[in-house]
Amino acid sequence: MTTWHTQAHVLVDPLPADWREQLVAHLGRRPRRIGAWAELALYGARLCLDAAKEQTLPAGAQLRVASLIGPLDSVRAMTEQAKTGLPMPFTFMQSQPSQMLAALSLYLVWQGDARFTLCRDKQAALQLAQQECGPAGMLFGWVEEDRRTEWWRLVPSP
Amino acid sequence: MNEVYLAGRGLASALGPDLESGLTALSRGGVTPIRFEVASGFAWPYYAIADEDPDWLARAARITHRVATESGALAGPRTGPLFLGSSSLDMGVLEQHHEFRGDYQTFAETVAGWIDWRGPVFTVSTACTSGMNAVLSARMLIRHSHTDHALVLGMELRNRITVGGFGGMQLLSPTGAQPLGQARNGLVLGEAMAALHLSSQPSRWRLAGGANVVDGRDPAGTVPSAVVAMCQQALAESGLSPTDIDLIKPQAAGGLANDATEARALRQVFNPLPELVSFKAAIGHTLGAAGPAELALLDYAQDTSLNAPLAEQAPKRVRHVLASILGFGGGHTAVVLEDCGK
């Protein structure tokens, strides 16, 4: 049985009022075309990698994100737009968890196995991620828009 | 570690309510897409399941039950993990009623209830690669002996918002699907509900390996280095080399740039390039359901020797197949199947 070492764990709850400004300062630019949920994922992931003293994820590591609320605010906005015609393209994109994964890949300058996989039982979601994980470990996040962002940098013990 | 096999599959698509009727329709030249109007003056071709029940949930429940039954998964214990891979989930009912009850996991649990599934329920939502990633996750739980069977559902059922969203991004063809065609001019979307029953019990098709690579540099496009990495990782996990692959089912959605990028990247890995097969001109791009839907069609066609509809020049010998889905959000996902009967 594999044992896991927690290189870093970051929980931001409640969110500081200026978390978006902190993210911009950290990235050196404002993230474009992504919704608040994806920005919050990026904010937490960046803090966790900083705590792990890593510039980015190593090649071969995996990224897993879960959320019970997910991008539902964007989904709501999209259904409102659709009442009066077509949904706006950016709102449609922001309603997809895959755009959050793309943003993490882009701003962490990393290419690899990233997925949004959700289970009501958080332990089951983590267990699945661990089974899928290789020796480079993973970055695992649970992100709830307007509420909290929690991330773990986990590596299997040798 | 356990080996993982495809024990059964089911599919409802524009071709028909089940696989047998679908392959029969395909062998007769396929079906014609409908015109799907999302707003006044905005309509695109769309491959629709022939079921006009206006009650979105009742229709979804009925289709789900029928397809899961066809896969054989409901005949045994319903205690393994259930994976729902979908991009739009229950968007069809949300856009009708604007009632947001529950959370992002609620719909998958509702689907589990429709088929009285009692195992753990997972939602996988990575846009077009959702269903394929669900296959990879289910495979891994069986590999590591957490379960001896799992059910993967790839679901993408009709809704105006998804068609309107793709239309708004100017990604849809106004005329028809021509995957890898010279005159291709965009995607044609479709709806599908696919079920793949995976098991550790040996059967003809083994899931030999797979890979998922996300690269966000082009959130709506194909990234060549990610296609190459996806193929190389999937082959390595399967213990195979490029020359072992007899047939490739690429994404080939009909996009002007993405199809060309994908083809160029495949040529970097495979030389010579094996035969290619595409289903998107027959069922449309079924987004999150595309992986399981196209795998179900591919395997069923092989099992029933109905190769004729698959390719102009069907390969004489198909032992290893690489099937991939590339998606919105920089997702590039592949599985490798091995025919254990050869």
Interface residues (C-beta under 8 A of the other chain):
Chain A: R33 L63 S67 L68 I69 G70 L72 V75 R76 M78 T79 E80 A82 K83 G85 L86 P87 M88 P89 F92 M93 S95 Q96 P97 S98 Q99 L101 A102 A103 L104 S105 L106 Y107 Q111 G112 D113 A114 R115 F116 T117 L118 C119 R120 D121 A124 A125 Q127 L128 Q131 E132
Chain B: V38 A39 F42 S87 M91 L94 E95 H98 F100 D103 Y104 Q105 A108 E109 P120 V121 F122 T123 V124 S125 T126 A127 T129 N133 L136 S137 M140 L141 R143 H144 H146 R160 I161 G164 G165 F166 G167 G168 M169 A211 N212 V213 V214 D215 G216 R217 P219 A220 V223 S225 A226 A229 G327 F328 G329 G330 G331
